Amino acid sequence: MTSTISLDGFAVVLGGLDGWPAGRDARGTPVAPLPPAEPEHWLVHTDGRRDLLPVRRWHGPPEPAIESIAARCDGPTIDLGCGPGRLTRALAQRGLVALGVDISAEAVRLTQGRGVVALRRDVFDPLPGEGRWAHALLVDGNIGIGGDPVRLLRRCGALLAVDGTLLVEVEPPGAGLWQGQAYVLSGPTGDEGRRGPAFPWARVGADVVAGTAAAAGLRVARQLRFGNRWFAELVRQ
């Protein structure tokens, strides 16, 4: 059996994952299963950049940065590109109405396996509660979905209530804005192995997120840093 992680519609195949029993962390939270050894999966951008995908982190319990983002939510929250659902679960544990959304059927299954609600849907398709969500989330590089950050942020803004917030993970300052194509490379070291099809992708740095947000009718209310990870909290202009 295999499982998947979705990046803008491309599924990273994780061979054998379904054959491993799900466990729980120290707090009793269901944790999506992972075999003890997996090939590495790289997101390769056509400008030459190559990022190791933290697949094990996605399947594990929420790390401190994710817990901190969940703590900034105090109302109904939609987690866009939820993957295996660790953030959606963290929201639900806080007593919030939380919905995970992912284009991957397997990601949705894994999220539901954590005991939370998830929907298989493209972010640009109609979604429940449009215009009424208190918070929307784009973490783990999901600002890249579709390769057009302005279009994506505008779409996310339409999901929010008038006083809602959009929490977006961005690149560190100095990264600028990049839009292009990317693909996933899977193999023992990432140097050789299976190459997936190319898809549109983007990167947005903390230094340019204000301008990108403004073009989408949003503004940066604050920037947040947790360790080496950067986030922006966006609101309507």
C-alpha positions in Angstrom: 0.0 0.0 0.0 1.1 3.6 -0.5 0.2 7.0 0.9 0.5 10.5 -0.4 1.3 14.0 0.4 0.0 16.6 -2.0 1.8 19.6 -3.4 -0.6 21.6 -5.6 -2.1 18.4 -6.9 1.1 16.3 -7.2 1.2 13.4 -4.8 4.5 12.5 -3.2 4.3 8.7 -3.0 5.3 7.3 0.4 5.6 3.6 -0.2 4.4 1.3 2.5 3.0 3.9 4.8 -0.5 2.5 5.1 1.0 -0.8 6.4 2.3 0.8 9.6 0.0 1.3 12.5 -1.0 4.8 13.6 0.2 5.8 17.0 -0.3 8.6 19.6 2.0 11.2 21.0 2.5 11.8 24.7 -0.7 13.7 25.0 -2.8 11.0 23.3 -3.1 12.8 20.0 -3.4 10.4 17.0 -0.3 10.6 14.9 -0.3 9.6 11.2 1.9 6.5 10.7 5.3 6.5 9.1 7.7 3.6 8.4 11.1 3.7 10.0 12.9 4.5 6.8 11.6 6.5 3.8 13.2 7.9 0.7 13.8 11.6 0.8 11.5 13.9 -1.1 12.7 17.2 -2.6 10.8 20.1 -4.0 13.0 21.3 -6.9 12.3 24.7 -8.3 13.3 25.6 -11.9 15.5 28.4 -10.6 17.8 25.8 -9.2 16.6 25.8 -5.6 16.0 22.5 -3.9 14.1 22.1 -0.6 14.0 18.9 1.4 10.3 18.2 2.2 9.8 17.6 5.9 7.4 14.7 5.4 8.0 13.2 8.9 7.3 16.6 10.5 4.0 16.8 8.6 3.0 13.3 9.9 4.0 14.0 13.5 2.4 16.0 16.3 2.3 19.8 16.0 5.7 21.4 16.6 6.0 24.6 18.6 5.6 26.9 15.6 2.4 25.2 14.6 1.1 25.3 18.2 1.9 29.1 18.3 -0.1 29.6 15.1 -3.0 27.6 16.4 -2.9 29.8 19.5 -3.6 32.9 17.4 -6.9 31.5 16.3 -10.0 32.1 18.5 -12.8 31.3 16.1 -13.8 29.0 13.2 -10.7 28.3 11.2 -10.0 26.8 7.8 -6.7 25.1 7.2 -5.9 25.2 3.5 -3.5 22.5 2.2 -3.9 20.7 5.5 -1.8 17.6 4.5 -2.1 14.9 7.2 -3.8 17.4 9.5 -1.5 18.1 12.4 -2.5 21.8 12.4 -6.2 21.1 11.9 -6.0 18.7 14.9 -4.2 21.4 17.0 -7.0 23.8 16.3 -9.7 21.3 17.2 -7.9 20.5 20.5 -8.3 24.1 21.4 -12.1 23.7 21.1 -12.3 25.6 17.7 -14.5 24.7 14.7 -11.8 23.6 12.3 -11.9 22.4 8.7 -9.0 20.9 6.8 -8.9 21.2 3.0 -6.6 19.4 0.7 -6.7 18.3 -2.9 -5.2 14.9 -2.0 -7.7 12.2 -1.0 -5.1 10.5 1.1 -4.3 13.7 3.0 -7.9 14.1 3.8 -8.2 10.5 5.0 -5.2 10.9 7.3 -6.6 14.2 8.6 -9.9 12.5 9.3 -8.0 9.7 11.0 -6.9 12.2 13.6 -10.5 12.7 14.5 -11.1 16.1 12.8 -13.1 17.3 9.8 -11.5 17.5 6.4 -12.7 18.0 2.9 -11.2 17.1 -0.5 -11.4 20.2 -2.5 -9.2 22.6 -4.5 -8.8 25.9 -2.7 -10.2 27.7 -5.7 -13.4 25.6 -5.8 -16.4 26.6 -3.7 -15.8 26.0 0.0 -18.1 25.9 3.0 -18.6 29.1 5.0 -17.2 31.5 2.4 -17.0 35.0 3.9 -17.6 33.7 7.4 -14.3 32.2 8.6 -12.6 33.9 11.5 -9.2 32.6 10.3 -7.7 31.0 7.3 -4.2 29.3 7.3 -1.6 28.8 4.6 1.4 27.1 6.2 4.2 24.7 5.2 4.9 26.5 1.9 1.3 26.6 0.8 1.6 30.2 -0.3 3.1 28.6 -3.4 -0.2 26.9 -4.4 -1.1 27.7 -8.0 2.1 29.8 -8.6 0.3 33.1 -8.3 0.4 34.4 -4.7 -1.8 37.5 -5.4 -4.6 35.3 -6.8 -4.3 32.9 -3.9 -4.3 35.6 -1.3 -7.3 37.3 -2.9 -9.1 33.9 -2.8 -8.2 33.4 0.8 -9.4 36.9 1.7 -12.8 36.0 0.2 -13.1 33.2 2.7 -12.8 35.5 5.7 -15.3 37.4 7.7 -14.9 41.2 7.6 -12.7 41.1 10.8 -11.0 37.7 9.9 -7.3 37.1 9.7 -5.2 35.1 7.2 -2.0 33.5 8.7 0.6 32.8 6.0 4.0 31.1 6.3 6.6 33.0 4.3 10.3 32.8 3.5 12.8 34.7 5.6 13.6 38.3 4.8 15.6 38.8 1.7 14.0 35.9 -0.2 11.9 38.2 -2.4 9.3 36.9 -4.8 9.7 34.0 -7.1 7.1 32.4 -9.4 7.7 29.5 -11.8 7.6 25.8 -12.0 8.6 23.1 -9.5 8.5 19.3 -9.3 9.0 16.7 -6.6 12.1 14.4 -6.8 11.9 11.2 -4.7 14.7 8.8 -4.0 17.1 7.5 -1.4 19.1 10.8 -1.4 17.0 13.0 -3.7 19.8 12.9 -6.3 18.3 10.0 -8.2 14.8 8.6 -8.2 11.4 9.3 -9.4 10.6 12.8 -10.8 7.1 14.0 -10.7 5.4 16.3 -13.2 6.1 20.0 -13.1 3.4 22.4 -11.6 3.2 26.1 -11.0 4.7 27.2 -7.7 5.8 30.4 -5.9 7.8 31.7 -3.0 7.1 34.8 -1.0 9.7 36.4 1.4 8.9 38.3 4.5 10.4 41.4 2.8 7.8 41.4 0.0 4.7 40.0 1.6 3.3 43.4 2.3 3.3 44.4 -1.4 2.0 41.0 -2.4 -0.8 41.2 0.1 -1.7 44.8 -0.9 -2.2 43.7 -4.5 -4.7 41.1 -3.2 -6.6 43.7 -1.1 -5.0 42.7 2.2 -2.5 44.3 4.5 0.1 42.9 7.0 -1.2 43.4 10.6 2.0 41.8 12.0 4.9 39.6 11.2 5.7 36.7 13.4 8.8 34.6 13.9 9.1 31.3 15.6 12.7 30.0 15.5 13.8 30.1 11.8 10.2 30.2 10.5 8.4 33.4 9.5 4.7 34.1 9.3 2.5 37.1 8.4 -0.9 37.8 9.8 -3.0 39.5 7.1 -6.3 41.4 7.4 -8.5 43.2 5.0 -7.3 46.7 3.9 
